[in-house]
Amino acid sequence: MRVAIEGSGSYGRPLALVLLDADLEVVEVPPQMTAKARRSQRSRHKSDPGDALLIARIGAREDDLGRPRPAGVVEDLRRVVFYRRELTVSLNRQANRLHADLALIRPGYQQRIRTRLTRPGTLSRVTRLLSADRGTAADIARRRVRTITGLIKQRKEIDTQIAEMVTEGGFTLTDIYGIGTLGAAEIVAEVGNPGRYPTKATFAMANGTAPLQASSGRITRHRLNRGGNRRLNRTIHIAAVTQIRRPGTEGRLYYERLQARGKSKAEAIRILKRRISDRIWTHLQHLSTPPTAPNLT
C-alpha cells in the first residue's frame, strides 16, 4: 500500500513516521507538483479535500517520488545544524546592532577596534571602551555585548555536539580534504536521504556543480550553473579552494593538471568542484541505511 504525503518534513512528519513504522510505502509529493495539478483543474480554488485528492493522484501516478526522511542520526543532525544557523543569524543581527550603537556613541571606533564584533577578544575591547560611559546608549551596548557573548558560547557548544554526532554517526565525509565536521554536517543536513540522487550526475545538478549546455551550431561549450542548492555548492567550493591552497593535495595536483591543459582558473575550479561533488556522492551512499542515533547524554 502506498501513501502519498505533502509536507512530510514539517506538519505531516508525525504521520509520516507512524506510517513508516507500520511498514507502509510512503512517498513525498512536492508542493510544486500539487500546485501545478491544481492549475489544470476547472476550479483553481484551493481546499484541503481538493488538495488531498490531487496528492493521492500524483502519488499513484508518479514512480520517482522521494521518500520521507526516517528518524535517526541524520534527522537529529539536521535539527542541530538548523539550530546553529538560527544562532548565527541572531549573532550577526546583534553584532550589526552593536556596530550601529558604537557608531553613534564612539564615532570612528573602527580605528581602535578593527576586528569583527563576533570575537570574544573584540567584545572585551568594546567593554573597556565603554567602561567610563554611564549613558543609556552605552548601557544598551553593554547588554548587547553580553547577548553576543552568550550566543558565541551557545554556538561553541553546538559545534562540539555536531563534531560528536559526525564522529559517532560514522560519517566519512571528513575524509575528503577541505570538509570538516561542520561542512560534513551541512551536507548531511541538506541532502537528508541520498536516495533522492540515484547518480552522481543528478547530485551534481542538484548542487549546481554540473555545467549547463550552451552549445550553438558547431560550437560545443558549457556555462556555469547558478542553480541548485547553494549551501551545498558553497561547502563544495570551500573544499575546492582549501585543496588548491594546500600543495601536494589531490585537488591541487588535479587543478595544476587542468591548467596545464589550457583551462582557465575559473574553469579548473569548476571542474574540481564537480570531482569533489562526485566524491561526496560516493561517501553519501553509506547513508542508504541510516546509522543509529548516538547517545550524547
C-alpha positions in Angstrom: 0.0 0.0 0.0 1.4 3.4 -1.0 0.6 6.6 1.0 1.3 10.0 -0.5 2.0 12.9 1.8 2.8 16.6 1.1 4.9 18.2 3.9 6.4 15.1 5.4 9.3 17.3 6.7 7.1 19.7 8.6 3.4 19.3 9.8 3.0 16.0 8.1 6.1 14.5 9.7 4.5 12.8 12.7 2.0 11.0 10.4 4.8 10.0 8.0 6.9 8.5 10.8 3.9 6.5 12.1 3.2 5.2 8.6 6.9 4.3 8.1 6.9 2.4 11.4 3.8 0.4 10.1 6.0 -0.7 7.1 3.9 1.2 4.6 5.3 2.7 1.4 5.3 6.4 2.0 6.2 8.9 -0.8 6.6 12.7 -0.6 4.7 14.8 -3.0 6.4 18.2 -3.6 4.1 21.2 -3.2 5.1 22.4 -6.6 3.5 19.3 -8.2 0.3 19.8 -6.2 0.2 23.5 -7.3 0.7 22.5 -11.0 -2.0 19.9 -10.8 -4.4 22.5 -9.2 -3.8 24.9 -12.1 -5.0 22.2 -14.5 -8.4 21.9 -12.7 -11.5 23.6 -13.9 -11.8 25.2 -10.5 -8.4 26.5 -9.2 -9.9 27.1 -5.7 -7.6 25.7 -3.0 -9.2 23.4 -0.4 -7.9 20.6 1.8 -10.2 17.9 0.3 -9.3 19.0 -3.2 -5.5 19.0 -2.4 -5.8 15.6 -0.8 -7.3 14.2 -3.9 -4.6 15.7 -6.1 -1.9 14.4 -3.8 -3.4 10.9 -4.0 -3.5 11.0 -7.8 0.1 12.2 -8.0 1.3 9.5 -5.6 -0.4 6.8 -7.6 0.8 8.2 -11.0 4.4 9.1 -10.3 7.1 6.4 -9.8 10.1 8.6 -8.9 8.8 10.4 -5.9 11.1 10.8 -2.9 10.7 9.2 0.5 10.3 11.0 3.8 13.4 11.2 6.0 13.5 8.5 8.5 14.1 9.2 12.2 17.7 8.7 13.4 21.1 10.4 13.5 20.6 12.1 10.1 17.4 13.8 11.2 18.9 14.7 14.6 22.0 16.2 12.9 19.7 18.2 10.6 17.9 19.7 13.5 21.1 20.7 15.3 22.5 22.2 12.1 19.4 24.3 11.6 19.5 25.4 15.2 23.2 26.5 14.7 22.1 28.5 11.7 19.5 30.3 13.8 22.2 31.1 16.4 24.4 32.5 13.6 21.6 34.7 12.3 20.9 36.0 15.8 24.6 36.6 16.4 25.1 38.6 13.2 22.0 40.6 13.9 23.2 41.6 17.4 26.7 42.4 16.1 25.2 44.7 13.4 23.1 46.5 16.0 26.1 46.8 18.3 28.1 48.3 15.4 25.2 50.9 14.9 25.3 51.7 18.6 29.0 52.2 18.7 29.0 54.3 15.6 26.7 56.8 17.4 28.4 56.5 20.8 32.0 56.4 19.7 32.2 57.7 16.1 35.3 56.3 14.4 35.6 53.5 16.9 36.8 51.2 14.0 40.2 52.9 14.1 40.7 51.4 17.6 38.8 48.1 17.1 39.4 46.6 13.7 38.4 43.0 14.3 34.9 41.6 14.0 32.4 42.2 16.7 31.7 38.4 16.9 35.0 37.6 18.5 35.4 37.4 22.3 38.6 39.5 22.3 36.9 42.2 20.3 34.0 42.3 22.7 36.4 42.7 25.6 37.9 45.8 24.0 34.4 47.1 23.4 33.6 46.7 27.1 36.7 48.6 28.0 35.9 51.3 25.5 32.5 51.9 27.2 33.6 51.4 30.8 33.5 55.1 31.7 30.3 55.9 29.8 27.2 55.6 32.0 24.7 56.8 29.4 21.7 54.8 28.3 23.1 54.1 24.9 26.3 52.7 26.4 24.3 50.6 28.8 22.3 49.1 25.9 25.6 48.4 24.0 27.0 46.6 27.0 23.8 44.5 27.2 24.3 43.6 23.5 27.9 42.6 24.3 26.6 40.2 26.9 24.0 38.8 24.5 26.6 38.3 21.8 28.9 36.6 24.3 26.1 34.2 25.3 25.3 33.4 21.6 29.0 32.7 21.0 29.1 30.3 23.9 26.0 28.5 22.7 27.3 28.1 19.2 30.6 26.7 20.5 28.6 24.1 22.5 26.6 23.3 19.4 29.8 22.9 17.3 31.1 20.4 19.9 27.9 18.5 19.7 28.0 18.4 15.9 31.5 17.1 16.0 30.5 14.3 18.3 27.5 13.4 16.2 29.5 13.3 12.9 32.2 11.1 14.6 29.9 8.8 16.4 27.4 8.6 13.5 30.1 7.0 11.3 30.0 9.7 8.6 33.1 9.5 6.2 32.7 12.9 4.5 35.5 14.3 6.7 37.9 12.0 4.8 37.6 14.4 1.9 40.3 17.1 2.3 38.7 20.5 2.9 35.5 19.2 4.5 35.5 19.4 8.3 32.8 18.4 10.8 30.7 21.4 10.2 30.9 21.0 6.4 30.0 17.3 6.7 27.1 18.2 8.9 25.8 20.8 6.4 26.0 18.3 3.6 24.1 15.6 5.5 21.5 18.1 6.7 20.9 19.4 3.2 20.9 16.0 1.4 18.8 14.1 4.0 18.0 11.0 2.1 20.8 10.2 -0.5 18.4 8.0 -2.4 17.0 11.3 -3.9 20.1 11.4 -6.1 20.5 8.0 -7.8 23.5 9.0 -9.8 26.5 11.4 -9.5 25.1 13.5 -12.3 21.7 14.1 -10.6 23.6 15.0 -7.4 25.8 17.4 -9.3 22.8 19.0 -11.0 21.1 19.4 -7.6 24.1 21.2 -6.0 25.0 23.3 -9.0 28.3 21.8 -10.0 27.1 20.3 -13.2 27.7 22.7 -16.1 24.8 23.7 -18.4 24.8 23.1 -22.1 25.3 26.3 -24.0 26.3 25.0 -27.5 25.4 26.7 -30.7 25.9 25.2 -34.2 29.2 23.5 -34.4 30.5 25.2 -31.2 30.3 23.0 -28.2 30.5 24.8 -24.9 29.1 24.9 -21.4 28.3 27.6 -19.0 28.3 28.0 -15.2 25.3 26.5 -13.4 24.0 29.1 -11.0 21.1 27.0 -9.8 21.0 24.1 -7.4 21.4 24.1 -3.7 23.6 27.0 -2.9 24.5 25.8 0.6 25.9 22.5 -0.8 27.6 24.5 -3.6 29.3 26.8 -1.0 30.5 23.8 1.0 32.0 22.2 -2.1 33.6 25.5 -3.2 35.2 25.9 0.2 36.6 22.3 -0.1 37.9 23.1 -3.6 39.7 26.3 -2.6 41.1 24.6 0.5 42.6 21.8 -1.6 44.0 24.3 -4.1 45.7 26.3 -1.4 47.4 23.2 0.0 50.4 22.0 -2.1 50.5 18.2 -2.6 46.8 17.6 -2.1 45.0 15.5 -4.7 42.8 18.6 -5.6 45.9 20.8 -6.0 47.6 18.4 -8.3 44.4 17.9 -10.4 44.0 21.7 -10.6 47.5 22.1 -11.9 47.0 19.4 -14.5 43.9 21.2 -15.7 45.7 24.5 -16.1 48.5 22.7 -17.9 45.9 21.6 -20.4 44.9 25.2 -21.1 41.9 25.5 -18.7 41.5 28.9 -17.1 41.5 29.3 -13.4 37.7 29.6 -13.2 37.2 26.5 -15.5 39.7 24.5 -13.4 37.9 25.3 -10.2 34.5 24.4 -11.7 35.9 21.0 -12.9 37.5 20.3 -9.5 34.2 21.1 -7.8 32.5 18.6 -9.9 35.0 16.0 -9.0 34.5 16.8 -5.3 30.8 16.5 -5.8 31.2 13.0 -7.2 33.4 12.1 -4.3 30.8 13.4 -1.8 28.1 11.4 -3.6 30.1 8.2 -3.2 30.6 8.8 0.6 26.8 9.6 1.0 25.9 6.1 -0.3 26.8 4.8 3.2 23.7 6.7 4.4 21.3 4.5 2.4 20.7 2.7 5.7 21.0 5.5 8.3 23.0 4.6 11.4 21.5 4.6 14.8 21.5 7.9 16.6 24.3 8.2 19.1 23.6 8.8 22.8 25.0 12.2 23.6 23.8 12.5 27.1 
